[in-house]
C-alpha cells in the first residue's frame, strides 16, 4: 500500500510542477504516411465517386471509445 501511495504522490507532485514528460508527447509519424494534400485529394475523389446506399439498414458502425460509436451510411463506388 505504501508503494501505491508514493507513486500517486509523485504523480501529483509532477503535475503541479508542469514539467511532466507526457504533457508534450507526440506520436511519431510513419515514413510512408500520405501528406495532407494527398489525403484531401483522396477524400474529394471518394466523395465525388461514391453514392449512399439506398437501403436504410446498410449502416457502418465504428467503435470510437467506450460506449461511443461513429455511425454513417454505407457508400458504394460508382461504376463508370
C-alpha positions in Angstrom: 0.0 0.0 0.0 2.9 2.4 0.7 4.3 1.9 -2.8 1.0 2.9 -4.4 0.7 6.0 -2.2 4.3 7.0 -3.1 3.5 6.7 -6.8 0.4 8.7 -6.5 2.1 11.4 -4.5 5.0 11.5 -7.1 2.5 11.9 -10.0 0.7 14.7 -8.1 4.0 16.5 -7.5 5.0 16.2 -11.1 1.6 17.6 -12.3 1.9 20.7 -10.1 5.4 21.5 -11.3 4.2 21.3 -15.0 7.5 19.6 -16.1 6.0 16.2 -16.8 7.3 14.3 -19.8 3.8 13.1 -21.0 2.4 16.6 -21.5 4.0 17.4 -24.8 4.3 13.9 -26.2 3.5 13.5 -29.9 3.2 10.2 -31.8 5.9 9.6 -34.4 4.7 9.8 -37.9 5.2 6.9 -40.3 7.8 7.4 -43.1 5.3 6.2 -45.7 2.4 8.4 -44.5 0.5 10.4 -47.0 0.8 14.2 -46.9 -2.2 16.3 -46.1 -2.5 17.3 -49.8 -2.9 13.7 -51.0 -5.3 13.0 -48.2 -7.5 15.8 -49.4 -7.3 14.6 -53.0 -8.4 11.1 -51.9 -11.3 12.4 -49.8 -12.5 14.7 -52.7 -12.3 11.7 -55.1 -14.2 9.4 -52.7 -17.0 11.9 -52.1 -17.5 12.5 -55.8 -17.3 8.9 -57.0 -19.5 7.2 -54.3 -23.2 7.1 -53.6 -25.0 6.4 -50.4 -26.7 3.0 -50.2 -30.5 3.2 -50.8 -31.1 0.6 -48.0 -31.8 2.1 -44.6 -30.2 -1.0 -42.9 -26.8 -0.5 -44.6 -25.2 1.3 -41.8 -21.5 1.2 -40.8 -20.9 1.4 -37.0 -17.3 2.1 -35.9 -16.5 1.9 -32.2 -14.7 5.1 -31.2 -14.3 4.6 -27.4 -16.3 3.0 -24.6 -20.0 3.2 -25.3 -19.4 5.7 -28.2 -19.8 4.8 -31.9 -19.4 6.6 -35.1 -22.4 5.7 -37.3 -22.7 6.5 -41.0 -24.5 5.0 -44.1 -22.6 2.6 -46.3 -21.2 4.1 -49.6 -20.9 2.3 -52.9 -18.4 3.0 -55.6 -20.0 4.1 -58.8 -19.1 2.0 -61.9 -18.3 4.2 -64.9 
